């Protein structure tokens, strides 16, 4: 690292020019990326996804979102009396979307009385469209006004609803990645101004801008080879902002500390790179490794999040280890003005806190354990589903009123999550009757026949929005299989839940074990210890359990979601969220572990005293870790400002996870455990050290080295104040 740092400083103009070129390339890449994002959440090879593909190929539509068009005739009249006029309203609405092929199932086509409410005045139609190719509003922008116009002309009332429209609050999603990033950057700047109290606060923001735009350029290249989920734009911008600033914060603070101790600017850069830079390298690789969990899973959307997610820390590490030392060695001293805050001594407050923990380490460990146990407790009630419960969606507005009209008329909310059963055309009627007899089903009709294939539209009484409700899919399959000779394909929201459990969650424990093992080996080499990495991995998993417990308590059970976000209990957590939360938090939380324990290891190698290592390590990193956590918290809070409930869950989960990790875990539990383990923290046998190509760390007896025997590298040399 020292040789690398000197090489970068020697060629700093070339290094800076390269990153300027990449920065410009990233700016140019942002616009073309807008047309490259994918909305594909398919699960190749799973039964539900195979049926979905058959539906797309044969009928040209998907179950991405099923629209429900509702028509109500005047009081004193019935749908049966006006069936031709009602059919004309539905036809006019569909005709208003000329360039999109739609599938319509309604009372006129099936003659099934289940499409009419109990009072006979209201009917509804199921309308399905192809998978959208862009984010935001879709066919509803043309379909809804056309239905209203046709209904008004006939003297009727008409409206439109769907699970997707209710989830968006009935409004178009106008969230902007740029706006959210600027909000997060403003919060980060406030923290940086507090940390540095000089113009140096702008430097980490510059590093973050270069990292984010360079990552976007690489993602654009990635889209030429594979689909990339639209969610990636939020991850790159907001997580990239936090990670790049955090890494810069650590290196710049160590550079500033060394200059305060009398080092020359060049030597300060070298030492910062050898210490903080080494920790940044290990941390970035750890974050990238944690995202292997998304690459291993057979879900293209999650894989694209994993690949792009790996680019975020790796690019940030590249910028921090090259551009940052080049800038520090050239303009660093000039922009470190005014130098109000000094870095020559450790934080008195954090040092006092560390001494308190070392003195009462058993009490500190017990306290942290009890708090984490309370946070973890709700996790045992976690439910996985396609998204939020109906109660947590829009509770007013035209989309909600439309659904309320149906439910008041005796039609169950399951119409929002229909189940499509594909069978041979000759078995269609028998299959519909078999599905109708399944417990929990309000209606099953032969919706569409094309050639030798038919679609049976099955409407559950309750919306299939969690892992419990989706069991109705198994009952439908068991009922229809015998009458269709086993040639049955089932797709929709419920089958998608089953597919996710089979493709993701059945295999996830093995993926988690693999990631934990790889991380452990990497940290053994970083900390030169057998015990510290094991503690780090286990504590990280406990911290993640506390995060998921908090998510269940806050969102699924609704204790606080209504007061803060005006969102009712979700009842379940979207099936893609737990995996993404784990992949990002496992690595990001480990960042702070690496920073703190690396400094403790450095102090122990100097003094041989575990207590002093804990006190100095926390005293030197406490303020930085807290500031870094606040910066990431601002980034994740920006994600939570998006109108969609799922993005709010993601943002709050990541934000709370960082706060739990930086406070209860890193500021309390970690130093207490290190103090408890004593000299065993630092043990690495010779045979394992040789395998990992690092220096061994024998198990020395407890010793306290006299200050005069170990010169303090953080004390200014003689003659320098």
C-alpha positions as CSV (number, residue, x, y, z in Angstrom):
1,X,0.0,0.0,0.0
2,X,2.9,2.4,0.7
3,X,4.4,1.8,-2.7
4,X,1.0,2.2,-4.3
5,X,0.4,5.5,-2.5
6,X,3.8,6.9,-3.6
7,X,3.1,5.7,-7.2
8,X,-0.2,7.5,-7.2
9,X,1.3,10.7,-5.8
10,X,4.1,10.6,-8.3
11,X,1.6,10.4,-11.2
12,X,-1.2,12.4,-9.6
13,X,-1.9,14.5,-12.8
14,X,-2.4,11.4,-14.9
15,X,-4.5,9.8,-12.2
16,X,-6.7,12.9,-11.9
17,X,-7.0,13.2,-15.7
18,X,-8.2,9.6,-15.9
19,X,-10.9,10.1,-13.3
20,X,-12.0,13.4,-14.9
21,X,-12.5,11.5,-18.2
22,X,-14.5,8.8,-16.3
23,X,-16.5,11.5,-14.6
24,X,-17.5,13.0,-17.9
25,X,-18.2,9.6,-19.4
26,X,-20.5,9.0,-16.4
27,X,-22.4,12.2,-17.0
28,X,-22.9,11.3,-20.6
29,X,-24.1,7.8,-19.6
30,X,-27.0,8.9,-17.4
31,X,-29.4,9.9,-20.1
32,X,-29.1,6.7,-22.3
33,X,-29.6,4.6,-19.1
34,X,-33.1,5.9,-18.7
35,X,-34.2,3.7,-21.6
36,X,-32.2,0.7,-20.6
37,X,-33.7,-0.2,-17.2
38,X,-35.7,-3.5,-16.9
39,X,-38.9,-4.2,-15.0
40,X,-38.3,-8.0,-15.4
41,X,-38.9,-9.8,-12.1
42,X,-39.2,-13.3,-13.7
43,X,-38.1,-16.5,-12.0
44,X,-36.8,-18.7,-14.9
45,X,-37.4,-22.4,-14.4
46,X,-40.1,-22.0,-11.8
47,X,-43.6,-23.4,-12.5
48,X,-45.4,-20.1,-12.1
49,X,-42.9,-18.3,-14.3
50,X,-43.3,-21.0,-17.0
51,X,-47.0,-20.5,-16.9
52,X,-46.5,-16.7,-17.0
53,X,-44.4,-17.0,-20.1
54,X,-47.0,-19.2,-21.7
55,X,-49.6,-16.5,-21.0
56,X,-47.4,-13.9,-22.6
57,X,-46.6,-16.0,-25.7
58,X,-50.2,-17.2,-26.3
59,X,-52.2,-14.2,-25.2
60,X,-49.7,-11.3,-25.3
61,X,-50.5,-10.2,-21.7
62,X,-49.0,-10.7,-18.2
63,X,-50.1,-10.7,-14.6
64,X,-47.7,-7.8,-13.8
65,X,-50.8,-5.8,-12.7
66,X,-54.4,-6.7,-13.3
67,X,-56.7,-3.7,-13.8
68,X,-60.3,-3.8,-12.5
69,X,-62.7,-1.6,-14.5
70,X,-66.0,-0.9,-12.6
71,X,-69.2,0.4,-14.1
72,X,-72.3,1.4,-12.1
73,X,-75.7,2.0,-13.6
74,X,-78.2,4.5,-12.2
75,X,-80.4,3.8,-9.1
76,X,-83.4,1.7,-10.0
77,X,-81.7,0.0,-12.9
78,X,-79.6,-3.2,-13.2
79,X,-76.6,-4.3,-15.2
80,X,-78.7,-7.0,-16.8
81,X,-81.1,-4.4,-18.2
82,X,-78.2,-2.4,-19.6
83,X,-75.8,-5.2,-20.5
84,X,-75.2,-4.0,-24.1
85,X,-74.6,-0.4,-23.0
86,X,-72.2,-1.6,-20.2
87,X,-70.4,-3.8,-22.6
88,X,-70.0,-0.7,-24.9
89,X,-68.4,1.3,-22.1
90,X,-65.8,-1.4,-21.5
91,X,-65.2,-1.7,-25.2
92,X,-64.7,2.0,-25.6
93,X,-62.1,2.1,-22.8
94,X,-60.2,-0.8,-24.3
95,X,-60.3,0.8,-27.8
96,X,-58.7,3.9,-26.3
97,X,-55.4,2.0,-25.9
98,X,-54.9,1.1,-29.6
99,X,-51.2,0.2,-29.6
100,X,-51.4,-2.2,-26.6
101,X,-53.0,-5.7,-26.8
102,X,-55.3,-6.2,-23.9
103,X,-57.2,-9.2,-22.5
104,X,-60.7,-8.5,-21.1
105,X,-62.8,-10.8,-19.0
106,X,-66.2,-9.5,-18.1
107,X,-69.9,-10.2,-17.6
108,X,-70.7,-9.7,-21.3
109,X,-68.2,-12.4,-22.3
110,X,-68.8,-15.0,-19.6
111,X,-72.4,-14.4,-18.5
112,X,-71.3,-15.3,-15.0
113,X,-73.3,-13.5,-12.3
114,X,-70.2,-13.3,-10.2
115,X,-69.2,-10.2,-12.2
116,X,-72.2,-8.3,-10.8
117,X,-72.6,-7.0,-7.2
118,X,-75.4,-8.1,-4.9
119,X,-77.5,-5.1,-5.7
120,X,-77.3,-5.7,-9.4
121,X,-76.2,-2.2,-10.2
122,X,-72.4,-2.6,-10.5
123,X,-70.2,-4.9,-12.7
124,X,-66.5,-5.2,-13.1
125,X,-64.1,-6.3,-15.8
126,X,-60.7,-7.9,-15.5
127,X,-58.2,-6.2,-17.9
128,X,-54.6,-7.4,-18.4
129,X,-51.9,-5.8,-20.5
130,X,-48.4,-6.7,-21.6
131,X,-45.5,-6.2,-19.3
132,X,-44.7,-2.5,-19.2
133,X,-41.4,-1.4,-20.6
134,X,-40.9,1.7,-18.4
135,X,-41.4,2.8,-14.9
136,X,-44.4,4.9,-13.8
137,X,-47.9,5.3,-15.3
138,X,-49.0,2.8,-17.9
139,X,-52.3,2.1,-19.8
140,X,-54.4,3.7,-17.0
141,X,-53.6,7.1,-18.4
142,X,-55.7,6.3,-21.5
143,X,-58.0,3.6,-20.2
144,X,-59.4,5.5,-17.2
145,X,-60.5,8.7,-19.0
146,X,-61.9,6.7,-21.9
147,X,-64.0,4.6,-19.5
148,X,-65.2,7.7,-17.7
149,X,-66.1,9.5,-21.0
150,X,-68.0,6.5,-22.3
151,X,-69.8,6.0,-19.0
152,X,-70.8,9.6,-18.8
153,X,-72.3,9.4,-22.3
154,X,-74.4,6.4,-21.3
155,X,-75.4,8.0,-18.0
156,X,-73.3,5.5,-16.0
157,X,-70.4,5.9,-13.5
158,X,-67.1,4.3,-14.2
159,X,-63.7,4.0,-12.5
160,X,-60.5,1.9,-12.4
161,X,-58.4,0.3,-9.8
162,X,-55.7,-2.3,-9.3
163,X,-53.2,-3.4,-6.7
164,X,-50.5,-1.4,-8.5
165,X,-52.6,1.7,-8.6
166,X,-53.5,1.4,-4.9
167,X,-49.9,0.7,-4.0
168,X,-48.8,4.0,-5.7
169,X,-51.6,5.9,-3.8
170,X,-53.5,6.2,-7.0
171,X,-51.0,8.8,-8.3
172,X,-48.1,8.6,-10.8
173,X,-44.7,8.1,-9.3
174,X,-42.9,11.4,-9.8
175,X,-39.9,10.5,-7.6
176,X,-36.6,11.6,-8.9
177,X,-33.3,9.9,-8.2
178,X,-31.5,13.2,-8.7
179,X,-33.7,15.0,-6.2
180,X,-33.3,12.2,-3.6
181,X,-29.6,12.2,-4.1
182,X,-29.3,15.9,-3.6
183,X,-31.3,15.7,-0.4
184,X,-29.0,13.0,0.9
185,X,-25.9,14.9,-0.2
186,X,-27.2,18.0,1.7
187,X,-27.5,16.0,4.9
188,X,-24.0,14.4,4.3
189,X,-22.5,17.9,3.8
190,X,-23.9,19.0,7.2
191,X,-22.2,16.0,8.9
192,X,-18.9,16.6,7.0
193,X,-18.9,20.3,8.0
194,X,-19.2,19.2,11.6
195,X,-16.4,16.7,11.3
196,X,-13.9,18.8,9.5
197,X,-15.1,22.4,10.1
198,X,-13.2,23.4,6.9
199,X,-13.6,23.4,3.1
200,X,-12.2,19.9,3.3
201,X,-15.8,18.8,3.8
202,X,-16.4,19.2,0.0
203,X,-13.7,16.7,-0.9
204,X,-15.7,13.5,0.1
205,X,-18.7,14.9,-1.9
206,X,-16.4,15.2,-5.0
207,X,-15.2,11.7,-4.5
208,X,-18.8,10.5,-4.2
209,X,-19.8,12.3,-7.4
210,X,-17.0,10.6,-9.4
211,X,-17.8,7.2,-7.9
212,X,-21.5,7.4,-8.6
213,X,-21.2,8.6,-12.2
214,X,-18.4,6.1,-13.0
215,X,-20.6,3.4,-11.7
216,X,-23.5,4.5,-13.9
217,X,-21.2,4.4,-16.9
218,X,-20.2,0.8,-16.0
219,X,-23.9,-0.1,-15.5
220,X,-24.6,1.3,-19.0
221,X,-22.0,-1.1,-20.4
222,X,-23.6,-3.9,-18.3
223,X,-27.0,-3.3,-20.0
224,X,-25.5,-4.3,-23.3
225,X,-25.0,-7.8,-22.0
226,X,-27.9,-8.3,-19.6
227,X,-31.1,-6.7,-18.3
228,X,-30.6,-4.5,-15.2
229,X,-33.4,-3.8,-12.8
230,X,-34.7,-0.3,-12.5
231,X,-34.1,-0.5,-8.8
232,X,-30.4,-0.3,-9.5
233,X,-30.6,3.4,-10.2
234,X,-31.6,4.1,-6.5
235,X,-29.0,1.7,-5.2
236,X,-26.1,3.2,-7.2
237,X,-27.0,6.8,-6.5
238,X,-27.9,6.7,-2.8
239,X,-25.8,3.8,-1.5
240,X,-23.0,4.9,-3.7
241,X,-23.2,8.3,-2.1
242,X,-23.0,7.0,1.4
243,X,-20.3,4.4,0.8
244,X,-17.9,6.7,-1.1
245,X,-18.3,9.5,1.5
246,X,-17.7,7.0,4.3
247,X,-14.6,5.7,2.8
248,X,-13.3,9.2,2.1
249,X,-14.1,10.3,5.6
250,X,-11.9,7.5,7.1
251,X,-8.9,8.2,4.9
252,X,-9.1,12.0,5.1
253,X,-9.5,11.9,8.8
254,X,-6.4,9.7,9.2
255,X,-4.4,12.0,6.9
256,X,-5.5,15.0,8.9
257,X,-4.5,13.2,12.1
258,X,-1.0,12.4,10.9
259,X,-0.5,16.0,9.8
260,X,-1.6,17.2,13.2
261,X,1.2,14.9,14.6
262,X,3.8,16.8,12.6
263,X,4.1,14.5,9.5
264,X,4.9,16.0,6.2
265,X,2.0,16.1,3.7
266,X,3.4,13.2,1.7
267,X,4.2,11.1,4.7
268,X,0.7,11.8,6.1
269,X,-0.8,10.5,2.8
270,X,1.3,7.4,2.9
271,X,0.4,6.5,6.5
272,X,-3.2,7.2,5.9
273,X,-3.1,4.8,3.0
274,X,-1.2,2.1,4.9
275,X,-3.8,2.2,7.8
276,X,-7.1,3.7,6.8
277,X,-6.6,2.9,3.1
278,X,-5.9,-0.8,4.0
279,X,-9.1,-0.8,6.0
280,X,-11.1,0.7,3.2
281,X,-9.8,-2.0,0.8
282,X,-10.8,-4.8,3.2
283,X,-14.2,-3.1,3.8
284,X,-15.0,-2.6,0.1
285,X,-14.2,-6.2,-0.7
286,X,-16.3,-7.4,2.2
287,X,-19.3,-5.4,0.9
288,X,-18.8,-6.8,-2.6
289,X,-18.6,-10.4,-1.2
290,X,-21.8,-9.9,0.7
291,X,-23.5,-9.1,-2.6
292,X,-22.6,-12.6,-3.9
293,X,-25.8,-13.7,-2.2
294,X,-27.7,-11.9,-5.0
295,X,-25.5,-13.3,-7.7
296,X,-26.0,-16.9,-6.7
297,X,-29.8,-16.7,-6.5
298,X,-31.6,-17.7,-9.8
299,X,-33.5,-14.4,-10.1
300,X,-32.4,-12.1,-13.0
301,X,-33.6,-8.9,-11.2
302,X,-31.8,-9.8,-8.0
303,X,-28.7,-10.8,-9.9
304,X,-28.6,-7.4,-11.7
305,X,-28.9,-5.7,-8.3
306,X,-26.0,-7.8,-7.1
307,X,-23.7,-7.0,-10.0
308,X,-24.5,-3.3,-9.8
309,X,-24.2,-3.4,-6.1
310,X,-20.8,-5.0,-6.3
311,X,-19.7,-2.1,-8.6
312,X,-20.7,0.5,-6.0
313,X,-18.1,-0.4,-3.3
314,X,-15.4,-1.5,-5.8
315,X,-15.5,1.7,-7.8
316,X,-15.6,3.7,-4.5
317,X,-12.6,1.9,-3.3
318,X,-10.8,2.6,-6.6
319,X,-11.6,6.3,-6.4
320,X,-10.7,6.6,-2.7
321,X,-7.3,4.8,-3.1
322,X,-6.2,6.7,-6.3
323,X,-8.0,10.1,-6.8
324,X,-8.2,10.9,-3.1
325,X,-4.5,10.6,-2.3
326,X,-3.7,12.4,-5.5
327,X,-5.8,15.3,-4.4
328,X,-4.6,15.3,-0.8
329,X,-1.0,15.4,-1.9
330,X,-1.6,18.4,-4.1
331,X,-4.5,20.6,-2.9
332,X,-5.3,18.9,0.5
333,X,-3.4,21.4,2.8
334,X,-4.8,24.4,0.9
335,X,-8.5,23.4,1.2
336,X,-8.1,22.4,4.8
337,X,-9.1,25.9,5.9
338,X,-10.1,27.2,8.4
339,X,-8.7,24.5,10.7
340,X,-11.1,25.0,13.5
341,X,-11.2,21.3,14.6
342,X,-7.9,19.6,15.6
343,X,-7.1,15.9,15.1
344,X,-4.0,15.7,17.2
345,X,-5.7,13.9,20.1
346,X,-8.4,11.3,20.4
347,X,-12.0,12.3,21.2
348,X,-12.2,12.8,25.0
349,X,-15.9,11.8,25.0
350,X,-15.4,8.6,23.1
351,X,-12.3,7.7,25.1
352,X,-14.2,8.2,28.3
353,X,-17.0,6.0,27.0
354,X,-14.5,3.3,26.0
355,X,-12.9,3.4,29.5
356,X,-16.4,3.0,31.0
357,X,-17.1,0.0,28.9
358,X,-13.8,-1.7,29.6
359,X,-14.4,-1.1,33.4
360,X,-18.0,-2.5,33.2
361,X,-17.6,-4.9,30.2
362,X,-20.0,-7.6,31.6
363,X,-22.8,-5.1,32.3
364,X,-22.2,-3.5,28.8
365,X,-22.4,-6.9,27.1
366,X,-25.6,-7.9,29.0
367,X,-27.2,-4.5,28.3
368,X,-26.5,-4.8,24.5
369,X,-27.7,-8.4,24.5
370,X,-31.0,-7.6,26.1
371,X,-31.7,-4.7,23.8
372,X,-30.9,-6.8,20.7
373,X,-33.0,-9.6,22.0
374,X,-36.0,-7.3,22.3
375,X,-35.5,-6.0,18.8
376,X,-35.1,-9.5,17.4
377,X,-38.2,-10.9,19.1
378,X,-40.8,-9.8,16.4
379,X,-38.8,-11.4,13.6
380,X,-40.4,-14.8,14.3
381,X,-43.7,-13.4,13.0
382,X,-42.2,-12.4,9.7
383,X,-44.4,-13.0,6.7
384,X,-43.3,-12.9,3.1
385,X,-45.5,-11.7,0.3
386,X,-45.7,-9.7,-3.0
387,X,-46.1,-6.5,-1.1
388,X,-48.3,-4.6,1.3
389,X,-51.6,-5.6,2.7
390,X,-54.6,-3.7,1.2
391,X,-55.0,-1.8,4.5
392,X,-51.5,-0.3,4.0
393,X,-52.3,1.0,0.5
394,X,-54.3,4.1,-0.5
395,X,-57.2,4.5,1.9
396,X,-58.9,7.3,0.0
397,X,-59.1,8.7,-3.5
398,X,-60.8,7.2,-6.6
399,X,-58.8,3.9,-6.6
400,X,-59.8,3.1,-3.1
401,X,-63.4,4.2,-3.7
402,X,-63.6,1.9,-6.7
403,X,-62.5,-1.1,-4.6
404,X,-64.9,0.0,-1.8
405,X,-67.8,0.0,-4.3
406,X,-67.1,-3.7,-5.1
407,X,-66.5,-4.9,-1.5
408,X,-69.7,-3.1,-0.4
409,X,-71.5,-5.0,-3.1
410,X,-70.3,-8.4,-1.9
411,X,-67.3,-8.8,-4.2
412,X,-64.2,-9.9,-2.3
413,X,-60.9,-8.0,-2.5
414,X,-59.3,-11.0,-4.2
415,X,-60.3,-9.6,-7.5
416,X,-57.1,-7.5,-7.3
417,X,-55.0,-10.7,-7.2
418,X,-56.6,-13.1,-9.7
419,X,-55.0,-16.5,-10.4
420,X,-54.7,-17.5,-14.0
421,X,-55.0,-21.3,-14.7
422,X,-53.8,-22.4,-18.2
423,X,-55.4,-25.7,-19.3
424,X,-56.2,-27.4,-22.6
425,X,-59.2,-25.9,-24.3
426,X,-61.2,-29.2,-24.1
427,X,-60.9,-29.3,-20.3
428,X,-61.7,-25.6,-19.7
429,X,-65.3,-26.0,-18.4
430,X,-64.4,-28.9,-16.1
431,X,-61.3,-27.1,-14.8
432,X,-63.3,-24.0,-14.0
433,X,-65.9,-26.0,-12.1
434,X,-63.1,-27.8,-10.2
435,X,-61.4,-24.5,-9.3
436,X,-64.8,-23.0,-8.2
437,X,-65.1,-25.8,-5.6
438,X,-61.9,-24.9,-3.8
439,X,-62.3,-23.4,-0.4
440,X,-61.7,-19.6,-0.4
441,X,-62.6,-19.1,-4.1
442,X,-65.5,-16.7,-5.0
443,X,-65.5,-17.3,-8.7
444,X,-63.8,-19.2,-11.5
445,X,-64.6,-18.6,-15.2
446,X,-63.3,-19.6,-18.6
447,X,-61.8,-16.2,-19.4
448,X,-60.2,-16.7,-22.8
449,X,-59.8,-19.5,-25.3
450,X,-57.3,-19.4,-28.1
451,X,-56.6,-22.4,-30.3
452,X,-56.1,-25.4,-28.1
453,X,-55.3,-23.4,-24.9
454,X,-57.7,-21.8,-22.4
455,X,-57.2,-19.4,-19.4
456,X,-59.3,-20.0,-16.3
457,X,-59.6,-16.8,-14.3
458,X,-59.9,-17.7,-10.6
459,X,-60.8,-14.9,-8.1
460,X,-60.0,-15.7,-4.4
461,X,-62.2,-14.1,-1.8
462,X,-59.2,-12.6,0.0
463,X,-56.2,-11.0,-1.8
464,X,-53.3,-13.4,-1.9
465,X,-50.7,-11.1,-0.5
466,X,-48.6,-13.2,1.9
467,X,-47.1,-16.6,2.4
468,X,-50.2,-17.9,4.2
469,X,-52.8,-16.8,1.7
470,X,-50.8,-18.2,-1.2
471,X,-51.5,-21.7,0.0
472,X,-54.8,-21.5,-2.0
473,X,-52.7,-22.0,-5.1
474,X,-51.7,-25.5,-4.0
475,X,-55.4,-26.3,-3.4
476,X,-56.3,-25.1,-6.9
477,X,-53.6,-27.1,-8.5
478,X,-54.7,-30.2,-6.6
479,X,-58.3,-29.7,-7.8
480,X,-57.6,-28.9,-11.4
481,X,-54.8,-31.4,-12.1
482,X,-57.0,-34.5,-12.3
483,X,-59.5,-33.0,-14.7
484,X,-56.8,-31.5,-17.0
485,X,-54.7,-34.5,-17.2
486,X,-51.8,-32.8,-15.4
487,X,-51.4,-30.2,-18.2
488,X,-51.9,-27.2,-15.9
489,X,-50.0,-24.0,-15.6
490,X,-50.8,-21.5,-12.8
491,X,-49.6,-17.9,-12.7
492,X,-50.5,-14.7,-10.8
493,X,-49.5,-13.2,-7.5
494,X,-50.0,-16.3,-5.4
495,X,-48.0,-18.6,-7.6
496,X,-45.2,-15.9,-7.7
497,X,-45.0,-16.2,-3.9
498,X,-44.5,-19.9,-4.1
499,X,-41.9,-19.5,-6.9
500,X,-39.9,-17.1,-4.8
501,X,-39.9,-19.4,-1.8
502,X,-38.7,-22.3,-4.0
503,X,-36.1,-20.3,-5.9
504,X,-34.8,-18.0,-3.2
505,X,-35.7,-18.8,0.4
506,X,-35.3,-22.6,0.2
507,X,-31.7,-22.1,-0.9
508,X,-30.9,-18.9,1.0
509,X,-29.5,-20.6,4.2
510,X,-26.8,-22.2,2.1
511,X,-26.0,-18.9,0.4
512,X,-25.8,-17.2,3.7
513,X,-23.4,-19.8,5.1
514,X,-21.2,-19.5,2.0
515,X,-21.1,-15.7,2.3
516,X,-20.3,-15.9,6.0
517,X,-17.5,-18.4,5.4
518,X,-15.9,-16.2,2.7
519,X,-16.2,-13.1,4.9
520,X,-14.6,-14.9,7.8
521,X,-11.6,-16.0,5.8
522,X,-11.1,-12.4,4.5
523,X,-11.4,-10.9,8.0
524,X,-9.0,-13.5,9.5
525,X,-6.4,-12.1,7.1
526,X,-7.4,-8.5,7.8
527,X,-7.4,-8.7,11.6
528,X,-4.7,-11.5,11.9
529,X,-7.0,-13.2,14.4
530,X,-9.1,-16.3,14.6
531,X,-11.6,-15.1,17.2
532,X,-12.3,-11.5,16.1
533,X,-13.6,-12.4,12.6
534,X,-15.8,-15.1,14.1
535,X,-17.2,-12.6,16.6
536,X,-17.7,-10.1,13.7
537,X,-19.7,-12.5,11.5
538,X,-21.9,-13.7,14.4
539,X,-22.5,-10.2,15.7
540,X,-23.4,-9.0,12.2
541,X,-25.9,-11.8,11.8
542,X,-27.4,-10.9,15.2
543,X,-27.6,-7.2,14.1
544,X,-29.4,-8.2,10.9
545,X,-31.9,-10.3,12.9
546,X,-32.6,-7.1,15.0
547,X,-33.1,-5.1,11.8
548,X,-35.7,-7.6,10.5
549,X,-37.4,-7.7,13.9
550,X,-37.6,-3.9,13.7
551,X,-39.1,-4.1,10.2
552,X,-41.7,-6.6,11.3
553,X,-42.6,-4.5,14.4
554,X,-42.7,-1.2,12.5
555,X,-44.1,-2.1,9.1
556,X,-45.7,-5.5,9.2
557,X,-47.4,-5.0,12.5
558,X,-47.7,-1.2,12.0
559,X,-46.3,0.1,15.3
560,X,-45.3,3.6,14.0
561,X,-45.7,3.3,10.3
562,X,-49.0,5.1,10.4
563,X,-47.7,7.9,12.7
564,X,-44.6,8.6,10.6
565,X,-45.5,7.6,7.0
566,X,-49.3,7.5,7.2
567,X,-49.2,3.8,6.1
568,X,-51.3,1.1,7.8
569,X,-49.7,-2.3,8.8
570,X,-48.4,-4.0,5.6
571,X,-49.2,-7.5,6.9
572,X,-46.2,-8.9,5.0
573,X,-42.9,-7.9,3.6
574,X,-42.3,-7.9,-0.2
575,X,-40.5,-11.1,-1.1
576,X,-37.5,-9.4,-2.7
577,X,-36.8,-7.1,0.2
578,X,-35.3,-9.4,2.8
579,X,-32.7,-10.7,0.4
580,X,-31.7,-7.2,-0.8
581,X,-31.6,-5.9,2.8
582,X,-29.4,-8.7,3.9
583,X,-27.0,-8.4,1.0
584,X,-26.4,-4.7,1.4
585,X,-26.5,-4.5,5.2
586,X,-24.3,-7.4,5.9
587,X,-21.5,-5.7,4.0
588,X,-22.2,-2.1,5.0
589,X,-22.5,-3.0,8.7
590,X,-19.2,-4.8,8.5
591,X,-17.6,-1.6,7.3
592,X,-17.6,-0.2,10.8
593,X,-16.4,-3.4,12.3
594,X,-13.4,-3.3,10.0
595,X,-12.6,0.3,10.7
596,X,-12.9,-0.1,14.5
597,X,-11.1,-3.4,14.9
598,X,-8.3,-2.5,12.4
599,X,-7.5,0.5,14.7
600,X,-7.7,-1.7,17.8
601,X,-5.4,-4.2,16.2
602,X,-2.9,-1.5,15.4
603,X,-3.0,-0.2,18.9
604,X,-2.6,-3.7,20.4
605,X,0.5,-4.4,18.2
606,X,2.0,-1.2,19.6
607,X,1.2,-1.6,23.3
608,X,0.3,-5.3,23.9
609,X,-2.6,-4.1,26.1
610,X,-6.2,-5.1,25.1
611,X,-7.8,-2.4,27.3
612,X,-5.6,0.3,25.8
613,X,-6.4,-1.0,22.3
614,X,-10.1,-0.7,23.0
615,X,-9.9,2.8,24.5
616,X,-7.6,4.2,21.8
617,X,-9.5,2.4,19.0
618,X,-12.9,3.7,20.1
619,X,-11.5,7.1,21.0
620,X,-10.1,7.5,17.5
621,X,-12.9,5.9,15.5
622,X,-16.0,6.6,17.6
623,X,-16.7,10.1,16.1
624,X,-15.9,8.9,12.6
625,X,-18.1,5.8,12.7
626,X,-21.0,7.9,14.1
627,X,-20.6,10.5,11.4
628,X,-20.3,7.9,8.7
629,X,-23.4,6.2,10.0
630,X,-25.3,9.5,9.9
631,X,-24.3,10.0,6.3
632,X,-25.5,6.6,5.3
633,X,-28.7,7.2,7.3
634,X,-29.4,10.4,5.3
635,X,-28.9,8.4,2.1
636,X,-31.3,5.7,3.1
637,X,-33.8,8.3,4.5
638,X,-33.8,9.7,1.0
639,X,-34.9,6.3,-0.4
640,X,-37.7,6.3,2.2
641,X,-39.1,9.5,0.8
642,X,-40.3,7.7,-2.4
643,X,-44.1,7.2,-2.6
644,X,-44.0,3.4,-2.9
645,X,-44.4,1.4,0.3
646,X,-41.8,-1.1,-0.7
647,X,-39.1,1.6,-1.2
648,X,-40.1,3.1,2.1
649,X,-39.6,-0.3,3.8
650,X,-36.2,-0.7,2.0
651,X,-35.0,2.8,3.0
652,X,-36.1,2.6,6.6
653,X,-34.7,-1.0,7.0
654,X,-31.3,0.1,5.7
655,X,-31.3,3.3,7.8
656,X,-32.4,1.6,11.0
657,X,-29.9,-1.2,10.4
658,X,-27.0,1.3,10.2
659,X,-28.1,3.1,13.3
660,X,-28.5,-0.2,15.3
661,X,-25.1,-1.3,14.1
662,X,-23.3,2.0,14.8
663,X,-24.8,2.4,18.3
664,X,-25.8,-0.8,20.1
665,X,-23.4,-3.1,18.3
666,X,-20.2,-1.1,17.4
667,X,-20.3,1.4,20.2
668,X,-21.4,-1.0,23.0
669,X,-21.3,-4.7,22.2
670,X,-18.1,-4.9,20.1
671,X,-15.8,-3.0,22.6
672,X,-17.3,-4.9,25.5
673,X,-16.7,-8.3,23.8
674,X,-13.1,-7.4,22.8
675,X,-12.4,-6.4,26.4
676,X,-13.9,-9.6,27.7
677,X,-11.9,-11.9,25.3
678,X,-8.6,-10.2,26.2
679,X,-5.5,-11.7,24.6
680,X,-7.5,-14.3,22.8
681,X,-8.7,-11.6,20.4
682,X,-5.3,-11.3,18.8
683,X,-4.3,-15.0,18.4
684,X,-3.4,-16.3,14.9
685,X,-1.4,-19.5,14.8
686,X,1.7,-19.7,12.6
687,X,0.4,-22.5,10.3
688,X,-2.7,-20.5,9.5
689,X,-0.8,-17.3,9.0
690,X,1.5,-19.0,6.5
691,X,-1.6,-20.2,4.6
692,X,-3.0,-16.7,4.5
693,X,0.4,-15.0,3.7
694,X,0.3,-12.7,6.8
695,X,2.4,-12.4,9.9
696,X,1.5,-14.8,12.8
697,X,0.1,-13.5,16.1
698,X,1.2,-15.7,19.0
699,X,-0.8,-15.9,22.2
700,X,1.2,-13.6,24.4
701,X,0.6,-13.4,28.1
702,X,-1.2,-10.3,29.3
703,X,1.2,-7.5,29.5
704,X,1.2,-3.7,29.8
705,X,4.1,-2.1,28.0
706,X,5.7,1.0,29.7
707,X,5.1,4.1,27.7
708,X,8.8,4.7,27.3
709,X,9.3,1.3,25.7
710,X,6.8,2.0,22.9
711,X,7.1,5.4,21.4
712,X,3.7,6.9,20.6
713,X,3.5,7.4,16.8
714,X,0.6,9.9,17.4
715,X,2.7,12.2,19.6
716,X,4.4,15.1,17.9
717,X,8.2,14.7,17.5
718,X,10.5,16.8,19.7
719,X,10.5,20.5,18.8
720,X,7.1,20.3,17.0
721,X,4.1,21.7,18.9
